[in-house]
């Protein structure tokens, strides 16, 4: 499986953002998120993972980089990270093997149109947390990434979530 992650979308659903204080609070939050990914993703998945962040203030970012085999891109040549993610999704030769992590409807719809797996950030964070407690399978190997796909197939659709939110918001 290959992971394509909407970096800020995941960051803003995570506990790593902090309160926004200090000159480098956003950079520090990104690093906390990337560290979390490095610690929780199985080693074979890290090499197949790309995280894309917006780069609205170009001077803040120097260049794309790798951290423990995870490729990190800043969308400096695109209006926003969504545009780079959509480009990467369109260019991917085997999109059916791709899992896209984003809460953005445009990205999720594009992922589904290419037959990629679309995962909400909160579901992905839950899956990452479960990875910490499952270090090996019965045969001593790292857990399969199929668990993530099974979890997302059982997850509620956006329409189902909205239905239940509407149903209980009157109470």
C-alpha positions as CSV (number, residue, x, y, z in Angstrom):
1,X,0.0,0.0,0.0
2,X,1.1,3.6,-0.6
3,X,0.0,6.4,1.7
4,X,-0.6,9.9,0.4
5,X,-1.3,12.2,3.4
6,X,-2.7,15.7,3.5
7,X,-0.3,16.9,6.2
8,X,-2.1,19.9,7.7
9,X,-5.4,18.2,7.4
10,X,-4.0,15.3,9.5
11,X,-2.2,17.7,11.8
12,X,-5.3,19.7,12.6
13,X,-7.1,16.5,13.7
14,X,-4.2,15.4,15.9
15,X,-3.1,16.4,19.4
16,X,0.2,17.7,18.1
17,X,-0.8,21.2,17.0
18,X,-0.4,22.9,20.4
19,X,-1.7,26.4,21.1
20,X,0.1,28.3,18.4
21,X,2.6,30.1,20.6
22,X,6.2,30.9,19.7
23,X,8.0,31.7,16.5
24,X,8.2,28.1,15.3
25,X,5.0,26.5,16.8
26,X,3.8,25.3,13.4
27,X,7.2,23.9,12.4
28,X,7.4,22.1,15.8
29,X,3.8,20.7,15.3
30,X,4.8,19.4,11.9
31,X,7.8,17.7,13.4
32,X,5.7,16.2,16.2
33,X,3.3,14.8,13.6
34,X,6.1,13.4,11.5
35,X,7.8,11.8,14.5
36,X,4.5,10.2,15.4
37,X,4.2,8.7,11.9
38,X,7.8,7.4,12.1
39,X,7.2,5.8,15.4
40,X,3.8,4.2,14.5
41,X,4.0,3.3,10.8
42,X,5.6,-0.1,10.1
43,X,9.0,0.3,8.5
44,X,7.9,-1.1,5.1
45,X,5.0,1.5,5.0
46,X,7.3,4.5,5.8
47,X,9.1,4.0,2.5
48,X,5.8,4.1,0.7
49,X,4.4,7.2,2.5
50,X,4.2,10.8,1.2
51,X,3.1,13.7,3.3
52,X,2.1,17.0,1.6
53,X,2.0,20.4,3.4
54,X,0.9,23.8,2.2
55,X,3.7,26.3,1.6
56,X,1.9,29.6,1.6
57,X,4.9,31.5,3.0
58,X,7.6,30.2,0.7
59,X,10.5,31.7,2.7
60,X,9.5,29.5,5.6
61,X,10.4,26.3,3.7
62,X,13.6,25.5,2.1
63,X,13.0,22.2,0.2
64,X,11.3,18.9,0.3
65,X,12.9,16.3,2.5
66,X,12.8,12.7,3.8
67,X,12.5,11.6,7.4
68,X,13.0,7.9,8.1
69,X,12.0,7.1,4.5
70,X,8.8,9.2,4.6
71,X,8.8,11.7,1.7
72,X,7.7,15.2,2.8
73,X,6.6,17.7,0.2
74,X,5.7,21.4,0.5
75,X,3.4,22.6,-2.2
76,X,5.5,25.7,-3.0
77,X,4.7,25.5,-6.7
78,X,1.0,25.0,-6.2
79,X,-1.7,27.3,-4.7
80,X,-2.3,24.8,-1.9
81,X,-1.4,21.3,-0.8
82,X,-4.7,20.0,-2.1
83,X,-3.6,20.9,-5.7
84,X,-0.3,18.9,-5.3
85,X,-2.2,16.0,-3.7
86,X,-4.6,15.9,-6.6
87,X,-1.8,16.1,-9.1
88,X,0.0,13.2,-7.4
89,X,-3.2,11.2,-7.2
90,X,-3.8,11.7,-11.0
91,X,-0.2,10.8,-11.8
92,X,-0.1,7.6,-9.7
93,X,0.1,4.6,-12.0
94,X,-1.6,2.2,-9.6
95,X,-4.1,4.4,-7.7
96,X,-6.0,1.3,-6.6
97,X,-3.0,0.5,-4.3
98,X,-3.0,4.0,-2.9
99,X,-4.6,5.2,0.4
100,X,-5.3,8.9,0.6
101,X,-5.6,10.4,4.1
102,X,-7.6,13.7,4.0
103,X,-10.8,15.1,5.3
104,X,-11.1,17.4,2.2
105,X,-14.1,16.4,0.2
106,X,-12.5,17.3,-3.1
107,X,-9.5,15.0,-2.4
108,X,-11.7,12.2,-1.0
109,X,-13.9,12.3,-4.1
110,X,-10.9,12.3,-6.4
111,X,-9.4,9.3,-4.5
112,X,-12.6,7.4,-4.8
113,X,-12.9,8.2,-8.6
114,X,-9.4,6.7,-9.1
115,X,-10.4,3.7,-7.0
116,X,-8.0,4.6,-4.2
117,X,-8.9,4.0,-0.6
118,X,-10.0,7.3,1.1
119,X,-9.4,7.6,4.8
120,X,-10.6,10.4,7.2
121,X,-7.7,11.8,9.3
122,X,-9.3,10.8,12.6
123,X,-9.7,7.2,11.4
124,X,-6.1,7.1,10.3
125,X,-4.9,8.5,13.7
126,X,-7.0,5.8,15.5
127,X,-5.3,3.2,13.3
128,X,-1.9,4.6,14.1
129,X,-2.7,4.4,17.8
130,X,-3.6,0.8,17.4
131,X,-0.3,0.1,15.7
132,X,1.5,1.1,18.9
133,X,-0.2,-1.8,20.7
134,X,0.2,-4.4,17.9
135,X,3.9,-4.8,17.3
136,X,3.9,-8.2,15.7
137,X,1.5,-10.8,14.4
138,X,1.3,-14.4,15.5
139,X,4.0,-15.4,13.1
140,X,6.4,-12.7,14.4
141,X,6.0,-10.3,11.4
142,X,4.9,-6.7,11.4
143,X,1.1,-6.2,11.2
144,X,-0.4,-6.0,7.7
145,X,-1.6,-2.7,6.4
146,X,-4.9,-4.5,5.4
147,X,-6.2,-3.7,8.8
148,X,-6.4,0.0,7.8
149,X,-8.3,-0.8,4.7
150,X,-10.7,-3.1,6.7
151,X,-11.3,-0.3,9.2
152,X,-12.0,2.3,6.6
153,X,-14.5,0.0,4.8
154,X,-16.4,-0.4,8.0
155,X,-16.4,3.4,8.8
156,X,-19.4,5.5,8.2
157,X,-19.6,7.4,5.0
158,X,-19.6,11.3,5.1
159,X,-23.4,11.2,4.4
160,X,-24.0,8.8,7.3
161,X,-22.0,10.9,9.7
162,X,-23.9,14.0,8.7
163,X,-27.2,12.2,9.1
164,X,-26.3,11.2,12.7
165,X,-24.9,14.6,13.5
166,X,-28.2,16.2,12.3
167,X,-30.2,13.6,14.2
168,X,-28.6,14.2,17.5
169,X,-27.8,18.0,17.2
170,X,-31.5,18.8,18.1
171,X,-31.1,17.2,21.5
